Amino acid sequence: MRTIRLIGVPLDLGAGRRGTDMGPSAMRIAGLRERLNELGYTVKDSGDIVSKTPEILRVGHERLKYLNEIVRAVTALADAVEKSFHDHEFPLILGGDHSIAIGTLAGISSHFRKQRKKIGVIWVDAHGDMNTPETSPSGNIHGMPLAISMGVGHPKLTSVGGNFIKVDPSNTVLVGIRTLDQGEINHIREMGVTVFTMRDIDEQGIHDVIEKAIQIASRDTAGIHLSFDADSIDPSVAPGVGTPVHGGLTYREAHYVMESLHNCKRVVSAEFVEANPILDTKNQTAKIGVELMASFFGKRII
């Protein structure tokens, strides 16, 4: 597909602090559309799926903060993503906190389910995002989207886009992980999700890790969804994130991931989340995000 559909989701209700709602604007300001045009793509920007701000909402259940508004936003996102496939466009979703992946994966899975196909997922992140309301230490939904997409979580969230399991754990790969809650560890082991921690990357090298990840996510699937969290990159490189963890991907490792995913020709959708301009320096994290997305869509040195 040479047409990219940009969908902004300026949502920060799923996170523990404000600011990721500015992520889509920050990446647009950093020149995302222009970079993609230079690579020969037609870019259609849908604008943003707007949600209410926390100042005018009630938190609700402390273990599922802002549940109803998040459900509304990710349901709208699921519809927009599914429509982009119907229109033969590549959906590129700009977050927003990682709770938006609930809608992204629901829309993708709904589309391919109608063809009796499933998708694989490569989840590049410092965190596992596999908590549930029972295991989450914070009640922030951005720590739950992958578990929800595997059918584990509140019914209002697991049923977004249809009452079916959106993601097969056997085709799901976590890359760059360096902090997990005990509940997440238990879920990962029980479900059989593949995890490559930063130690695995240190030992095996980013080449072997991403090649294995592509193989697992491609096995008997219609394609791969990339979910890229800005905090997967070391905060010395990408400081504008709400949950920084030292010891992350280097600048070159992150680019190698993107270049490898482009070369494999199996990725059907992508999202870039958790950039927080409030915590950033001169929009550095969004600028790096744009550079990474350029590599993902085929930018080459020569």
N, C-alpha and C positions, 0 to 999 in steps of 0.2 A: 504494500500500500504506500503510495507516494503522497497521500494526503493525511496530515496529522490533525487530529481534533484536540485542541487544548481545552481542558475543563478545570477551572479553578474551584477549589473548595476551601474558602478562608475560615476554617473551623478551628477553634482552640478549646472547645468545651470538653474535649476528651483528655486534655493535658492538665498538668498541675499548676501551670503558670501561663499568663497571657503572652501573646506575641506571635504564635504560629499562624494566626488569622491573617497576618501581613505577608506570609510566605509567597502566595501566588503573585501578588503585586511586586514583591522584591525580585522574583525571577523574571517577570515581564520587563521590569525596569532594567535588569541586567542584560537584556537584549536577546532573550530566548527566541522569540519569533524571527528576528533578523538572522541569527545563527542558523536556524533550521532552513530558512529561505536560501541562504548561501549554499546549503548542501543539496539544493534542488527540490525541496519539499514544498508543497502547497500547505499552508497552515491556516486552519479555520479556528478562530477563538470563540468559544461559546460564552466567554465571560465567566462569572462566578455563580456558584450555588450558594446563596446567602443564607446565613443562619442568625438567630438572635444572639446577642451578647450576654455573657453571664450576669452583667449588672442588672438586667431586667428579667432574669429567670430565677426560679428556685432551684437549688441544688438537687432537691428530691432525695432519693435514697442515697445514703452515704457510701454505699458499696457499688452504686451505679449512678454516678453523678451526671446530671443533665440528660438522663436516658431518653426522654420523649423527644427533645429537640434534636439529639443526635440521630435518633431513628428517622425523624423527618428528613434531615439533611442527607443521610446516606441512602435513603430510599430514592430520593430525587437523583442522587448520583448514579445509583444502579440503573435507573431508567435512561439517563443520559449516556452511560457507557454502552448499554445494549443498543441504543439507537445508533451510536457511532459505528458499531460493527455492521448494523443493517445498512448503513450508508457507505460501507466499504472504506472506512477511515480507521486510522490507528489512534486509539484513545491514549492521550498523555495527560495524566491527572496531576495537578499541582496542589499540594497541601500547604497549610492545614496540618493538624496533628494526625497521628497514624490511625486513629479511629476511622478515618475516611476509607481505609482499605476494606472495611466491612461492605461498603457500597460498591467499591471497585470490583471486588471479587464476586459479589452477588450478580452484578451486571454481566461480567465476562462469563461466569459459569452458567447463567441463565441462557445466554446466547448459544453456547456450545452444547448445552444439555438438549436443546431442541434438535441438535444433529446427532444425539446420542454419543457425545464425546465429552471428555473431561480435560481439565487444564493442569499444568504443573506450575509450581510457584518457587521462585528464588527470592528469598527475603533477606536483604542485606541490611544489617542492623546491629547495634551494640546489644540490644535486648531481644528477648524471645517473643514478647507480646502474646504469651500464651497463658496469661492469668484468667481466672474466672472471678465472679463476685465473691466467692468463698475464699479464694487464695490471694486476691489482690491486697497489698498493704495500703493502698491509697484510695481505691474505688474509682480511679481514673480509667476511662474506657479505652484510652490509647494503649494501655497495657494488655488489652484483651482481644484485638481483632483477629489474630490468627486462630486462636482457640474457637472464637465465635464462628469463623468460616469453616471450621471442622465440625461444627454442630454442637459445641460445648459452650453454654452460656445462657443468658436470659432469652426466653422465647421471642421477645420483641426484636431482638437483634439477630438471632439465628434464622428467623423467618423472613428477613429482608430479601426481596427478590424471589421469594418462594420458599416453601417449607421443605427444603432439602439440604443436604450437606454440600457445601460449595467446593471444598478442597479435599483431595485425597492425601492423607498424611504421607503415604508411600511415595508421592510425587512432590513433596514439599521439602525444601532445603533452606536451612538457616546458615547465613555466611557472615563471618565477622563478629560472632557473639563473644561478649566478654563479661556479661553479668546476667545472672538468672536468679529468680526467686525459687525457693524450694518447691512451691506448687507448680511452677512452670517446668522444673526438672522432672517432676513426677508425670505431668501430662505428656511431655516430650517422649519419655521412656515408654509410657503406656501406649501411646499412639504410633510410635515408630517413626517419628520425624527425624530426618538426617540433620545433624548439626556439625558445622565446621567452625570451631572457635578460633580466636586469634592465635592460640597455641598451635592449632592444626595448620594455620597459614604459615606460622613461623617454621614449623617442621617440614611441611610438604611444599611450600611455595604457593603463591597465588595462582600460577598456571595450573598446577595439578588440581587444586581445590575447585576452581571455577569449571574446569573441564568435567570433573566428577559431578558437580552440581548440575551442569547442563544435561549430562547423561541421565541423571536420576529424574529431573523435572521433565525431560523429554519422553521418557519411557511410556509408550502407549497413550500419549496425550496429543491433543490438537495443537498444542503450543505452550509457551511459557509466559507467565506474568511476572514482571520484575517489580518488586516493591522495595524502593531504596530510601532508607532513612538517613538523613544528613548526619545523625550522630554515629553512624558506622565509621565515619572518617575521624581520625584523631582530632581532638579539639584544638591542637596547636595549628592545624590547617583550616578547620572549619569550626570556628568558635561560636557561631550563632545558633546554638541548639539549647533546648530546655533541660535535657538530661545528659550532659556530657560525661563520657567515661574515657579516661586516659588509656593509651595503648591501642588505638584503633588503626584502621587502614591508613596507609600513607597516601599521599597524593597520587603517586604512580600506581600503587596497587588498586586504588579506586578506578583509575582510568583503564587499567588492564581488564578489570571486571567488565566495564562497559564495552571496551573494544572486542572482548571475547564474545559477549552476548550479541553484539552486532554481527560478528562473523559467523555465528552458529545458525543464523537465519530462522530461528525457532521462536523468537519472542513476538507475541501478538499484542501486548499492552504493557504499559509502564506507569508508575507513579513515583513522584519525588516529594517526600514529606519531611515535616518537623524543622524546616528552616525557620529561625526566629530572629527577625531583624532587630528586635529590641535588645537582644543580647549579642548582636554581631558588631563587627568593626568594618565600617565603610562598605556594607553589603557584601562582605567577602564570601560568606557561605553561599549566598544566592549566586554570586558570580561563578564560584566553583561548581555549583549545581548546573549552571548553564554549560560550562565547559564539559562536564561529565555527560550531559545529555547530548552535546554535539558528538562526543566520541561514541556514544550509544547509537546514534543515527548515522555513523559512518565517516566522521571526520578522520582524515589520515594525515600523517606527516609528509608522506610522499606517495 
